[in-house]
Amino acid sequence: MVVASSPDFLTGRAGVMRSLPPMTAGMLLNPTGGLDGGAIGLRRIPQEWTSDSRAGRGILAVAGEPSHIQVPTYRL
């Protein structure tokens, strides 16, 4: 499943997110704040992980364990 929205919507678990079970794995692209990972089971993201502005950068979380990721971009 793919969910895209503002961090406020995802961390607030409002609307459709309320009916989903808590997620323990997921990919978060372009995190901008320490609390952005709440929807994928991360309580706090270190500031140095949210300050990188490269396109496609993000965090993969599996069972609450975060890893840096870089999703390739494609341009015509």
PQR file with spaces between the fields and no chain letter, atoms N, CA, C, O and H, PARSE charges and radii, in Angstrom:
ATOM       1  N    MET     1       0.837   -1.155    0.000 -0.4000 1.5000
ATOM       2  CA   MET     1       0.000    0.000    0.000 -0.0000 2.0000
ATOM       3  C    MET     1       0.891    1.230    0.000  0.5500 1.7000
ATOM       4  O    MET     1       1.957    1.238    0.616 -0.5500 1.4000
ATOM       5  N    VAL     2       0.450    2.255   -0.688 -0.4000 1.5000
ATOM       6  CA   VAL     2       1.161    3.526   -0.730 -0.0000 2.0000
ATOM       7  C    VAL     2       0.235    4.602   -0.185  0.5500 1.7000
ATOM       8  O    VAL     2      -0.917    4.714   -0.605 -0.5500 1.4000
ATOM       9  H    VAL     2      -0.416    2.248   -1.188  0.4000 1.0000
ATOM      10  N    VAL     3       0.739    5.383    0.742 -0.4000 1.5000
ATOM      11  CA   VAL     3      -0.019    6.494    1.306 -0.0000 2.0000
ATOM      12  C    VAL     3       0.834    7.741    1.144  0.5500 1.7000
ATOM      13  O    VAL     3       2.008    7.749    1.513 -0.5500 1.4000
ATOM      14  H    VAL     3       1.674    5.292    1.083  0.4000 1.0000
ATOM      15  N    ALA     4       0.252    8.781    0.599 -0.4000 1.5000
ATOM      16  CA   ALA     4       0.965   10.048    0.434 -0.0000 2.0000
ATOM      17  C    ALA     4       0.111   11.162    1.002  0.5500 1.7000
ATOM      18  O    ALA     4      -1.067   11.297    0.668 -0.5500 1.4000
ATOM      19  H    ALA     4      -0.702    8.775    0.299  0.4000 1.0000
ATOM      20  N    SER     5       0.715   11.950    1.856 -0.4000 1.5000
ATOM      21  CA   SER     5      -0.020   13.055    2.460 -0.0000 2.0000
ATOM      22  C    SER     5       0.954   13.919    3.234  0.5500 1.7000
ATOM      23  O    SER     5       2.159   13.665    3.247 -0.5500 1.4000
ATOM      24  H    SER     5       1.671   11.840    2.127  0.4000 1.0000
ATOM      25  N    SER     6       0.417   14.939    3.875 -0.4000 1.5000
ATOM      26  CA   SER     6       1.247   15.802    4.721 -0.0000 2.0000
ATOM      27  C    SER     6       1.613   15.050    5.996  0.5500 1.7000
ATOM      28  O    SER     6       0.876   14.164    6.429 -0.5500 1.4000
ATOM      29  H    SER     6      -0.561   15.145    3.864  0.4000 1.0000
ATOM      30  N    PRO     7       2.754   15.401    6.600 -0.5600 1.5000
ATOM      31  CA   PRO     7       3.134   14.745    7.856  0.2800 2.0000
ATOM      32  C    PRO     7       2.076   14.898    8.949  0.5500 1.7000
ATOM      33  O    PRO     7       1.873   13.979    9.743 -0.5500 1.4000
ATOM      34  N    ASP     8       1.401   16.044    8.999 -0.4000 1.5000
ATOM      35  CA   ASP     8       0.364   16.249   10.018 -0.0000 2.0000
ATOM      36  C    ASP     8      -0.737   15.203    9.897  0.5500 1.7000
ATOM      37  O    ASP     8      -1.211   14.680   10.906 -0.5500 1.4000
ATOM      38  H    ASP     8       1.566   16.791    8.355  0.4000 1.0000
ATOM      39  N    PHE     9      -1.144   14.899    8.679 -0.4000 1.5000
ATOM      40  CA   PHE     9      -2.197   13.909    8.461 -0.0000 2.0000
ATOM      41  C    PHE     9      -1.723   12.515    8.853  0.5500 1.7000
ATOM      42  O    PHE     9      -2.447   11.774    9.517 -0.5500 1.4000
ATOM      43  H    PHE     9      -0.760   15.325    7.860  0.4000 1.0000
ATOM      44  N    LEU    10      -0.516   12.159    8.446 -0.4000 1.5000
ATOM      45  CA   LEU    10      -0.015   10.809    8.710 -0.0000 2.0000
ATOM      46  C    LEU    10       0.284   10.574   10.184  0.5500 1.7000
ATOM      47  O    LEU    10      -0.032    9.506   10.709 -0.5500 1.4000
ATOM      48  H    LEU    10       0.073   12.761    7.906  0.4000 1.0000
ATOM      49  N    THR    11       0.882   11.539   10.856 -0.4000 1.5000
ATOM      50  CA   THR    11       1.207   11.321   12.269 -0.0000 2.0000
ATOM      51  C    THR    11      -0.016   11.460   13.157  0.5500 1.7000
ATOM      52  O    THR    11      -0.044   10.909   14.258 -0.5500 1.4000
ATOM      53  H    THR    11       1.139   12.406   10.429  0.4000 1.0000
ATOM      54  N    GLY    12      -1.027   12.185   12.698 -0.4000 1.5000
ATOM      55  CA   GLY    12      -2.244   12.324   13.476 -0.0000 2.0000
ATOM      56  C    GLY    12      -3.151   11.125   13.371  0.5500 1.7000
ATOM      57  O    GLY    12      -4.101   11.000   14.143 -0.5500 1.4000
ATOM      58  H    GLY    12      -1.004   12.632   11.804  0.4000 1.0000
ATOM      59  N    ARG    13      -2.878   10.239   12.430 -0.4000 1.5000
ATOM      60  CA   ARG    13      -3.683    9.038   12.195 -0.0000 2.0000
ATOM      61  C    ARG    13      -5.167    9.389   12.089  0.5500 1.7000
ATOM      62  O    ARG    13      -6.018    8.712   12.666 -0.5500 1.4000
ATOM      63  H    ARG    13      -2.105   10.341   11.802  0.4000 1.0000
ATOM      64  N    ALA    14      -5.461   10.440   11.356 -0.4000 1.5000
ATOM      65  CA   ALA    14      -6.838   10.880   11.148 -0.0000 2.0000
ATOM      66  C    ALA    14      -7.393   10.236    9.881  0.5500 1.7000
ATOM      67  O    ALA    14      -6.647    9.673    9.081 -0.5500 1.4000
ATOM      68  H    ALA    14      -4.770   10.991   10.887  0.4000 1.0000
ATOM      69  N    GLY    15      -8.683   10.324    9.711 -0.4000 1.5000
ATOM      70  CA   GLY    15      -9.316    9.846    8.486 -0.0000 2.0000
ATOM      71  C    GLY    15      -9.055    8.383    8.216  0.5500 1.7000
ATOM      72  O    GLY    15      -9.269    7.541    9.088 -0.5500 1.4000
ATOM      73  H    GLY    15      -9.290   10.781   10.361  0.4000 1.0000
ATOM      74  N    VAL    16      -8.599    8.073    7.027 -0.4000 1.5000
ATOM      75  CA   VAL    16      -8.372    6.685    6.618 -0.0000 2.0000
ATOM      76  C    VAL    16      -7.261    6.024    7.431  0.5500 1.7000
ATOM      77  O    VAL    16      -7.287    4.809    7.628 -0.5500 1.4000
ATOM      78  H    VAL    16      -8.425    8.757    6.319  0.4000 1.0000
ATOM      79  N    MET    17      -6.289    6.797    7.904 -0.4000 1.5000
ATOM      80  CA   MET    17      -5.188    6.228    8.688 -0.0000 2.0000
ATOM      81  C    MET    17      -5.681    5.632   10.005  0.5500 1.7000
ATOM      82  O    MET    17      -5.080    4.690   10.521 -0.5500 1.4000
ATOM      83  H    MET    17      -6.267    7.784    7.744  0.4000 1.0000
ATOM      84  N    ARG    18      -6.753    6.167   10.542 -0.4000 1.5000
ATOM      85  CA   ARG    18      -7.277    5.676   11.823 -0.0000 2.0000
ATOM      86  C    ARG    18      -7.741    4.226   11.729  0.5500 1.7000
ATOM      87  O    ARG    18      -7.651    3.484   12.707 -0.5500 1.4000
ATOM      88  H    ARG    18      -7.241    6.933   10.122  0.4000 1.0000
ATOM      89  N    SER    19      -8.233    3.819   10.564 -0.4000 1.5000
ATOM      90  CA   SER    19      -8.760    2.465   10.412 -0.0000 2.0000
ATOM      91  C    SER    19      -7.674    1.436   10.092  0.5500 1.7000
ATOM      92  O    SER    19      -7.955    0.238   10.079 -0.5500 1.4000
ATOM      93  H    SER    19      -8.306    4.422    9.769  0.4000 1.0000
ATOM      94  N    LEU    20      -6.454    1.873    9.835 -0.4000 1.5000
ATOM      95  CA   LEU    20      -5.365    0.954    9.514 -0.0000 2.0000
ATOM      96  C    LEU    20      -4.660    0.499   10.792  0.5500 1.7000
ATOM      97  O    LEU    20      -4.575    1.261   11.756 -0.5500 1.4000
ATOM      98  H    LEU    20      -6.226    2.846    9.845  0.4000 1.0000
ATOM      99  N    PRO    21      -4.155   -0.738   10.806 -0.5600 1.5000
ATOM     100  CA   PRO    21      -3.377   -1.160   11.974  0.2800 2.0000
ATOM     101  C    PRO    21      -2.069   -0.378   12.015  0.5500 1.7000
ATOM     102  O    PRO    21      -1.622    0.115   10.980 -0.5500 1.4000
ATOM     103  N    PRO    22      -1.446   -0.253   13.185 -0.5600 1.5000
ATOM     104  CA   PRO    22      -0.151    0.440   13.258  0.2800 2.0000
ATOM     105  C    PRO    22       0.866   -0.234   12.342  0.5500 1.7000
ATOM     106  O    PRO    22       0.998   -1.458   12.346 -0.5500 1.4000
ATOM     107  N    MET    23       1.580    0.565   11.561 -0.4000 1.5000
ATOM     108  CA   MET    23       2.567    0.026   10.622 -0.0000 2.0000
ATOM     109  C    MET    23       3.910   -0.116   11.323  0.5500 1.7000
ATOM     110  O    MET    23       4.308    0.756   12.095 -0.5500 1.4000
ATOM     111  H    MET    23       1.473    1.559   11.558  0.4000 1.0000
ATOM     112  N    THR    24       4.598   -1.200   11.057 -0.4000 1.5000
ATOM     113  CA   THR    24       5.917   -1.410   11.640 -0.0000 2.0000
ATOM     114  C    THR    24       7.003   -1.426   10.577  0.5500 1.7000
ATOM     115  O    THR    24       8.169   -1.678   10.882 -0.5500 1.4000
ATOM     116  H    THR    24       4.274   -1.908   10.430  0.4000 1.0000
ATOM     117  N    ALA    25       6.630   -1.158    9.332 -0.4000 1.5000
ATOM     118  CA   ALA    25       7.604   -1.083    8.252 -0.0000 2.0000
ATOM     119  C    ALA    25       7.096   -0.085    7.228  0.5500 1.7000
ATOM     120  O    ALA    25       5.890    0.072    7.036 -0.5500 1.4000
ATOM     121  H    ALA    25       5.683   -0.952    9.084  0.4000 1.0000
ATOM     122  N    GLY    26       8.024    0.580    6.579 -0.4000 1.5000
ATOM     123  CA   GLY    26       7.633    1.513    5.541 -0.0000 2.0000
ATOM     124  C    GLY    26       8.796    2.354    5.079  0.5500 1.7000
ATOM     125  O    GLY    26       9.889    2.306    5.644 -0.5500 1.4000
ATOM     126  H    GLY    26       9.004    0.453    6.734  0.4000 1.0000
ATOM     127  N    MET    27       8.541    3.128    4.041 -0.4000 1.5000
ATOM     128  CA   MET    27       9.537    4.004    3.469 -0.0000 2.0000
ATOM     129  C    MET    27       9.023    5.436    3.585  0.5500 1.7000
ATOM     130  O    MET    27       7.877    5.722    3.240 -0.5500 1.4000
ATOM     131  H    MET    27       7.654    3.168    3.582  0.4000 1.0000
ATOM     132  N    LEU    28       9.852    6.302    4.055 -0.4000 1.5000
ATOM     133  CA   LEU    28       9.504    7.698    4.242 -0.0000 2.0000
ATOM     134  C    LEU    28      10.430    8.529    3.370  0.5500 1.7000
ATOM     135  O    LEU    28      11.641    8.557    3.591 -0.5500 1.4000
ATOM     136  H    LEU    28      10.783    6.069    4.335  0.4000 1.0000
ATOM     137  N    LEU    29       9.858    9.210    2.375 -0.4000 1.5000
ATOM     138  CA   LEU    29      10.666   10.062    1.511 -0.0000 2.0000
ATOM     139  C    LEU    29      10.580   11.505    1.967  0.5500 1.7000
ATOM     140  O    LEU    29       9.522   11.989    2.372 -0.5500 1.4000
ATOM     141  H    LEU    29       8.874    9.187    2.196  0.4000 1.0000
ATOM     142  N    ASN    30      11.709   12.176    1.893 -0.4000 1.5000
ATOM     143  CA   ASN    30      11.819   13.600    2.220 -0.0000 2.0000
ATOM     144  C    ASN    30      11.320   13.948    3.616  0.5500 1.7000
ATOM     145  O    ASN    30      10.479   14.835    3.761 -0.5500 1.4000
ATOM     146  H    ASN    30      12.568   11.784    1.565  0.4000 1.0000
ATOM     147  N    PRO    31      11.819   13.270    4.648 -0.5600 1.5000
ATOM     148  CA   PRO    31      11.411   13.659    5.996  0.2800 2.0000
ATOM     149  C    PRO    31      11.949   15.044    6.329  0.5500 1.7000
ATOM     150  O    PRO    31      13.094   15.361    6.010 -0.5500 1.4000
ATOM     151  N    THR    32      11.128   15.864    6.966 -0.4000 1.5000
ATOM     152  CA   THR    32      11.545   17.229    7.276 -0.0000 2.0000
ATOM     153  C    THR    32      11.556   17.521    8.772  0.5500 1.7000
ATOM     154  O    THR    32      12.057   18.564    9.190 -0.5500 1.4000
ATOM     155  H    THR    32      10.197   15.607    7.225  0.4000 1.0000
ATOM     156  N    GLY    33      11.019   16.632    9.573 -0.4000 1.5000
ATOM     157  CA   GLY    33      10.993   16.856   11.015 -0.0000 2.0000
ATOM     158  C    GLY    33      11.168   15.565   11.780  0.5500 1.7000
ATOM     159  O    GLY    33      10.971   14.477   11.240 -0.5500 1.4000
ATOM     160  H    GLY    33      10.612   15.784    9.233  0.4000 1.0000
ATOM     161  N    GLY    34      11.536   15.690   13.032 -0.4000 1.5000
ATOM     162  CA   GLY    34      11.825   14.532   13.870 -0.0000 2.0000
ATOM     163  C    GLY    34      10.646   13.619   14.126  0.5500 1.7000
ATOM     164  O    GLY    34      10.834   12.452   14.468 -0.5500 1.4000
ATOM     165  H    GLY    34      11.696   16.574   13.471  0.4000 1.0000
ATOM     166  N    LEU    35       9.429   14.128   13.967 -0.4000 1.5000
ATOM     167  CA   LEU    35       8.245   13.316   14.243 -0.0000 2.0000
ATOM     168  C    LEU    35       7.585   12.761   12.978  0.5500 1.7000
ATOM     169  O    LEU    35       6.533   12.128   13.063 -0.5500 1.4000
ATOM     170  H    LEU    35       9.277   15.076   13.689  0.4000 1.0000
ATOM     171  N    ASP    36       8.186   12.987   11.811 -0.4000 1.5000
ATOM     172  CA   ASP    36       7.589   12.545   10.543 -0.0000 2.0000
ATOM     173  C    ASP    36       7.454   11.029   10.427  0.5500 1.7000
ATOM     174  O    ASP    36       6.629   10.557    9.644 -0.5500 1.4000
ATOM     175  H    ASP    36       9.041   13.501   11.742  0.4000 1.0000
ATOM     176  N    GLY    37       8.223   10.261   11.165 -0.4000 1.5000
ATOM     177  CA   GLY    37       8.219    8.811   11.030 -0.0000 2.0000
ATOM     178  C    GLY    37       7.175    8.083   11.850  0.5500 1.7000
ATOM     179  O    GLY    37       7.171    6.853   11.878 -0.5500 1.4000
ATOM     180  H    GLY    37       8.893   10.645   11.800  0.4000 1.0000
ATOM     181  N    GLY    38       6.297    8.798   12.513 -0.4000 1.5000
ATOM     182  CA   GLY    38       5.288    8.159   13.354 -0.0000 2.0000
ATOM     183  C    GLY    38       4.407    7.178   12.613  0.5500 1.7000
ATOM     184  O    GLY    38       3.988    6.173   13.187 -0.5500 1.4000
ATOM     185  H    GLY    38       6.300    9.798   12.490  0.4000 1.0000
ATOM     186  N    ALA    39       4.114    7.445   11.349 -0.4000 1.5000
ATOM     187  CA   ALA    39       3.237    6.572   10.582 -0.0000 2.0000
ATOM     188  C    ALA    39       3.883    5.234   10.229  0.5500 1.7000
ATOM     189  O    ALA    39       3.182    4.280    9.891 -0.5500 1.4000
ATOM     190  H    ALA    39       4.455    8.261   10.882  0.4000 1.0000
ATOM     191  N    ILE    40       5.221    5.156   10.305 -0.4000 1.5000
ATOM     192  CA   ILE    40       5.897    3.893    9.970 -0.0000 2.0000
ATOM     193  C    ILE    40       6.630    3.307   11.173  0.5500 1.7000
ATOM     194  O    ILE    40       7.541    2.495   11.013 -0.5500 1.4000
ATOM     195  H    ILE    40       5.790    5.931   10.579  0.4000 1.0000
ATOM     196  N    GLY    41       6.236    3.714   12.364 -0.4000 1.5000
ATOM     197  CA   GLY    41       6.767    3.095   13.567 -0.0000 2.0000
ATOM     198  C    GLY    41       8.029    3.700   14.133  0.5500 1.7000
ATOM     199  O    GLY    41       8.651    3.102   15.011 -0.5500 1.4000
ATOM     200  H    GLY    41       5.496    4.374   12.494  0.4000 1.0000
ATOM     201  N    LEU    42       8.432    4.871   13.657 -0.4000 1.5000
ATOM     202  CA   LEU    42       9.614    5.532   14.211 -0.0000 2.0000
ATOM     203  C    LEU    42       9.160    6.633   15.166  0.5500 1.7000
ATOM     204  O    LEU    42       8.372    7.501   14.792 -0.5500 1.4000
ATOM     205  H    LEU    42       7.927    5.357   12.943  0.4000 1.0000
ATOM     206  N    ARG    43       9.650    6.594   16.371 -0.4000 1.5000
ATOM     207  CA   ARG    43       9.239    7.602   17.363 -0.0000 2.0000
ATOM     208  C    ARG    43       9.900    8.950   17.103  0.5500 1.7000
ATOM     209  O    ARG    43       9.238    9.988   17.150 -0.5500 1.4000
ATOM     210  H    ARG    43      10.290    5.889   16.675  0.4000 1.0000
ATOM     211  N    ARG    44      11.181    8.939   16.835 -0.4000 1.5000
ATOM     212  CA   ARG    44      11.925   10.170   16.580 -0.0000 2.0000
ATOM     213  C    ARG    44      12.981    9.935   15.521  0.5500 1.7000
ATOM     214  O    ARG    44      13.663    8.911   15.526 -0.5500 1.4000
ATOM     215  H    ARG    44      11.719    8.096   16.797  0.4000 1.0000
ATOM     216  N    ILE    45      13.111   10.884   14.619 -0.4000 1.5000
ATOM     217  CA   ILE    45      14.135   10.809   13.579 -0.0000 2.0000
ATOM     218  C    ILE    45      15.208   11.830   13.939  0.5500 1.7000
ATOM     219  O    ILE    45      14.882   12.987   14.201 -0.5500 1.4000
ATOM     220  H    ILE    45      12.557   11.716   14.616  0.4000 1.0000
ATOM     221  N    PRO    46      16.489   11.428   13.959 -0.5600 1.5000
ATOM     222  CA   PRO    46      17.554   12.383   14.281  0.2800 2.0000
ATOM     223  C    PRO    46      17.571   13.557   13.290  0.5500 1.7000
ATOM     224  O    PRO    46      17.284   13.375   12.107 -0.5500 1.4000
ATOM     225  N    GLN    47      17.903   14.745   13.769 -0.4000 1.5000
ATOM     226  CA   GLN    47      17.896   15.950   12.949 -0.0000 2.0000
ATOM     227  C    GLN    47      18.817   15.818   11.745  0.5500 1.7000
ATOM     228  O    GLN    47      18.491   16.336   10.677 -0.5500 1.4000
ATOM     229  H    GLN    47      18.136   14.894   14.730  0.4000 1.0000
ATOM     230  N    GLU    48      19.944   15.152   11.878 -0.4000 1.5000
ATOM     231  CA   GLU    48      20.863   15.017   10.740 -0.0000 2.0000
ATOM     232  C    GLU    48      20.266   14.167    9.615  0.5500 1.7000
ATOM     233  O    GLU    48      20.726   14.248    8.476 -0.5500 1.4000
ATOM     234  H    GLU    48      20.208   14.731   12.746  0.4000 1.0000
ATOM     235  N    TRP    49      19.253   13.356    9.915 -0.4000 1.5000
ATOM     236  CA   TRP    49      18.587   12.556    8.883 -0.0000 2.0000
ATOM     237  C    TRP    49      17.522   13.364    8.152  0.5500 1.7000
ATOM     238  O    TRP    49      17.096   12.975    7.064 -0.5500 1.4000
ATOM     239  H    TRP    49      18.879   13.290   10.841  0.4000 1.0000
ATOM     240  N    THR    50      17.089   14.467    8.721 -0.4000 1.5000
ATOM     241  CA   THR    50      16.030   15.267    8.093 -0.0000 2.0000
ATOM     242  C    THR    50      16.563   16.521    7.419  0.5500 1.7000
ATOM     243  O    THR    50      15.787   17.259    6.811 -0.5500 1.4000
ATOM     244  H    THR    50      17.435   14.784    9.604  0.4000 1.0000
ATOM     245  N    SER    51      17.851   16.786    7.505 -0.4000 1.5000
ATOM     246  CA   SER    51      18.413   18.020    6.949 -0.0000 2.0000
ATOM     247  C    SER    51      18.950   17.861    5.535  0.5500 1.7000
ATOM     248  O    SER    51      19.338   18.859    4.927 -0.5500 1.4000
ATOM     249  H    SER    51      18.482   16.187    7.999  0.4000 1.0000
ATOM     250  N    ASP    52      18.991   16.671    4.994 -0.4000 1.5000
ATOM     251  CA   ASP    52      19.504   16.420    3.642 -0.0000 2.0000
ATOM     252  C    ASP    52      18.393   16.683    2.625  0.5500 1.7000
ATOM     253  O    ASP    52      17.341   16.045    2.688 -0.5500 1.4000
ATOM     254  H    ASP    52      18.676   15.861    5.488  0.4000 1.0000
ATOM     255  N    SER    53      18.609   17.608    1.695 -0.4000 1.5000
ATOM     256  CA   SER    53      17.549   17.997    0.760 -0.0000 2.0000
ATOM     257  C    SER    53      17.663   17.356   -0.621  0.5500 1.7000
ATOM     258  O    SER    53      16.992   17.800   -1.553 -0.5500 1.4000
ATOM     259  H    SER    53      19.464   18.126    1.644  0.4000 1.0000
ATOM     260  N    ARG    54      18.483   16.337   -0.776 -0.4000 1.5000
ATOM     261  CA   ARG    54      18.595   15.680   -2.091 -0.0000 2.0000
ATOM     262  C    ARG    54      17.287   14.993   -2.461  0.5500 1.7000
ATOM     263  O    ARG    54      16.625   14.391   -1.615 -0.5500 1.4000
ATOM     264  H    ARG    54      19.028   15.976   -0.019  0.4000 1.0000
ATOM     265  N    ALA    55      16.928   15.089   -3.723 -0.4000 1.5000
ATOM     266  CA   ALA    55      15.714   14.417   -4.203 -0.0000 2.0000
ATOM     267  C    ALA    55      15.859   12.907   -4.057  0.5500 1.7000
ATOM     268  O    ALA    55      16.918   12.350   -4.348 -0.5500 1.4000
ATOM     269  H    ALA    55      17.466   15.577   -4.411  0.4000 1.0000
ATOM     270  N    GLY    56      14.794   12.247   -3.607 -0.4000 1.5000
ATOM     271  CA   GLY    56      14.791   10.801   -3.488 -0.0000 2.0000
ATOM     272  C    GLY    56      15.403   10.252   -2.214  0.5500 1.7000
ATOM     273  O    GLY    56      15.435    9.037   -2.024 -0.5500 1.4000
ATOM     274  H    GLY    56      13.934   12.699   -3.371  0.4000 1.0000
ATOM     275  N    ARG    57      15.884   11.107   -1.348 -0.4000 1.5000
ATOM     276  CA   ARG    57      16.480   10.595   -0.114 -0.0000 2.0000
ATOM     277  C    ARG    57      15.371   10.294    0.891  0.5500 1.7000
ATOM     278  O    ARG    57      14.303   10.905    0.859 -0.5500 1.4000
ATOM     279  H    ARG    57      15.859   12.095   -1.502  0.4000 1.0000
ATOM     280  N    GLY    58      15.639    9.360    1.764 -0.4000 1.5000
ATOM     281  CA   GLY    58      14.607    8.995    2.721 -0.0000 2.0000
ATOM     282  C    GLY    58      15.089    7.995    3.743  0.5500 1.7000
ATOM     283  O    GLY    58      16.287    7.796    3.945 -0.5500 1.4000
ATOM     284  H    GLY    58      16.507    8.863    1.790  0.4000 1.0000
ATOM     285  N    ILE    59      14.112    7.371    4.385 -0.4000 1.5000
ATOM     286  CA   ILE    59      14.378    6.414    5.454 -0.0000 2.0000
ATOM     287  C    ILE    59      13.515    5.181    5.235  0.5500 1.7000
ATOM     288  O    ILE    59      12.322    5.293    4.952 -0.5500 1.4000
ATOM     289  H    ILE    59      13.139    7.533    4.221  0.4000 1.0000
ATOM     290  N    LEU    60      14.110    4.027    5.363 -0.4000 1.5000
ATOM     291  CA   LEU    60      13.387    2.763    5.364 -0.0000 2.0000
ATOM     292  C    LEU    60      13.364    2.259    6.795  0.5500 1.7000
ATOM     293  O    LEU    60      14.406    2.161    7.443 -0.5500 1.4000
ATOM     294  H    LEU    60      15.079    3.936    5.593  0.4000 1.0000
ATOM     295  N    ALA    61      12.175    1.939    7.286 -0.4000 1.5000
ATOM     296  CA   ALA    61      12.044    1.422    8.650 -0.0000 2.0000
ATOM     297  C    ALA    61      11.442    0.026    8.597  0.5500 1.7000
ATOM     298  O    ALA    61      10.407   -0.189    7.967 -0.5500 1.4000
ATOM     299  H    ALA    61      11.329    2.018    6.759  0.4000 1.0000
ATOM     300  N    VAL    62      12.087   -0.907    9.254 -0.4000 1.5000
ATOM     301  CA   VAL    62      11.573   -2.273    9.389 -0.0000 2.0000
ATOM     302  C    VAL    62      11.647   -2.617   10.867  0.5500 1.7000
ATOM     303  O    VAL    62      12.727   -2.619   11.459 -0.5500 1.4000
ATOM     304  H    VAL    62      12.928   -0.732    9.766  0.4000 1.0000
ATOM     305  N    ALA    63      10.492   -2.909   11.462 -0.4000 1.5000
ATOM     306  CA   ALA    63      10.392   -3.225   12.893 -0.0000 2.0000
ATOM     307  C    ALA    63      11.030   -2.142   13.757  0.5500 1.7000
ATOM     308  O    ALA    63      11.675   -2.446   14.760 -0.5500 1.4000
ATOM     309  H    ALA    63       9.615   -2.907   10.981  0.4000 1.0000
ATOM     310  N    GLY    64      10.851   -0.884   13.371 -0.4000 1.5000
ATOM     311  CA   GLY    64      11.363    0.223   14.153 -0.0000 2.0000
ATOM     312  C    GLY    64      12.829    0.528   13.977  0.5500 1.7000
ATOM     313  O    GLY    64      13.350    1.422   14.643 -0.5500 1.4000
ATOM     314  H    GLY    64      10.326   -0.638   12.555  0.4000 1.0000
ATOM     315  N    GLU    65      13.520   -0.191   13.093 -0.4000 1.5000
ATOM     316  CA   GLU    65      14.947    0.027   12.835 -0.0000 2.0000
ATOM     317  C    GLU    65      15.107    0.833   11.548  0.5500 1.7000
ATOM     318  O    GLU    65      14.807    0.318   10.471 -0.5500 1.4000
ATOM     319  H    GLU    65      13.096   -0.918   12.552  0.4000 1.0000
ATOM     320  N    PRO    66      15.572    2.089   11.627 -0.5600 1.5000
ATOM     321  CA   PRO    66      15.702    2.928   10.435  0.2800 2.0000
ATOM     322  C    PRO    66      17.004    2.707    9.677  0.5500 1.7000
ATOM     323  O    PRO    66      18.032    2.374   10.266 -0.5500 1.4000
ATOM     324  N    SER    67      16.945    2.895    8.367 -0.4000 1.5000
ATOM     325  CA   SER    67      18.123    2.860    7.489 -0.0000 2.0000
ATOM     326  C    SER    67      17.980    3.980    6.473  0.5500 1.7000
ATOM     327  O    SER    67      16.876    4.278    6.018 -0.5500 1.4000
ATOM     328  H    SER    67      16.110    3.165    7.889  0.4000 1.0000
ATOM     329  N    HIS    68      19.106    4.601    6.115 -0.4000 1.5000
ATOM     330  CA   HIS    68      19.087    5.611    5.054 -0.0000 2.0000
ATOM     331  C    HIS    68      18.826    4.929    3.714  0.5500 1.7000
ATOM     332  O    HIS    68      19.321    3.830    3.464 -0.5500 1.4000
ATOM     333  H    HIS    68      20.003    4.359    6.484  0.4000 1.0000
ATOM     334  N    ILE    69      18.053    5.582    2.859 -0.4000 1.5000
ATOM     335  CA   ILE    69      17.857    5.087    1.493 -0.0000 2.0000
ATOM     336  C    ILE    69      17.962    6.249    0.522  0.5500 1.7000
ATOM     337  O    ILE    69      17.795    7.408    0.903 -0.5500 1.4000
ATOM     338  H    ILE    69      17.651    6.475    3.062  0.4000 1.0000
ATOM     339  N    GLN    70      18.239    5.931   -0.729 -0.4000 1.5000
ATOM     340  CA   GLN    70      18.248    6.910   -1.809 -0.0000 2.0000
ATOM     341  C    GLN    70      17.510    6.285   -2.976  0.5500 1.7000
ATOM     342  O    GLN    70      17.993    5.327   -3.578 -0.5500 1.4000
ATOM     343  H    GLN    70      18.374    4.989   -1.038  0.4000 1.0000
ATOM     344  N    VAL    71      16.348    6.818   -3.298 -0.4000 1.5000
ATOM     345  CA   VAL    71      15.535    6.321   -4.417 -0.0000 2.0000
ATOM     346  C    VAL    71      16.019    7.043   -5.667  0.5500 1.7000
ATOM     347  O    VAL    71      16.073    8.273   -5.681 -0.5500 1.4000
ATOM     348  H    VAL    71      15.956    7.596   -2.809  0.4000 1.0000
ATOM     349  N    PRO    72      16.377    6.294   -6.733 -0.5600 1.5000
ATOM     350  CA   PRO    72      16.876    6.964   -7.940  0.2800 2.0000
ATOM     351  C    PRO    72      15.804    7.824   -8.594  0.5500 1.7000
ATOM     352  O    PRO    72      14.621    7.485   -8.570 -0.5500 1.4000
ATOM     353  N    THR    73      16.224    8.924   -9.170 -0.4000 1.5000
ATOM     354  CA   THR    73      15.304    9.778   -9.907 -0.0000 2.0000
ATOM     355  C    THR    73      15.541    9.594  -11.402  0.5500 1.7000
ATOM     356  O    THR    73      16.626    9.195  -11.826 -0.5500 1.4000
ATOM     357  H    THR    73      17.185    9.199   -9.189  0.4000 1.0000
ATOM     358  N    TYR    74      14.520    9.885  -12.187 -0.4000 1.5000
ATOM     359  CA   TYR    74      14.595    9.716  -13.636 -0.0000 2.0000
ATOM     360  C    TYR    74      14.137   10.999  -14.289  0.5500 1.7000
ATOM     361  O    TYR    74      13.094   11.548  -13.935 -0.5500 1.4000
ATOM     362  H    TYR    74      13.639   10.209  -11.843  0.4000 1.0000
ATOM     363  N    ARG    75      14.904   11.470  -15.228 -0.4000 1.5000
ATOM     364  CA   ARG    75      14.522   12.658  -15.986 -0.0000 2.0000
ATOM     365  C    ARG    75      14.639   12.372  -17.468  0.5500 1.7000
ATOM     366  O    ARG    75      15.576   11.712  -17.916 -0.5500 1.4000
ATOM     367  H    ARG    75      15.752   11.024  -15.515  0.4000 1.0000
ATOM     368  N    LEU    76      13.685   12.872  -18.217 -0.4000 1.5000
ATOM     369  CA   LEU    76      13.722   12.724  -19.670 -0.0000 2.0000
ATOM     370  C    LEU    76      14.683   13.708  -20.296  0.5500 1.7000
ATOM     371  O    LEU    76      14.842   13.726  -21.517 -0.5500 1.4000
ATOM     372  H    LEU    76      12.924   13.409  -17.853  0.4000 1.0000
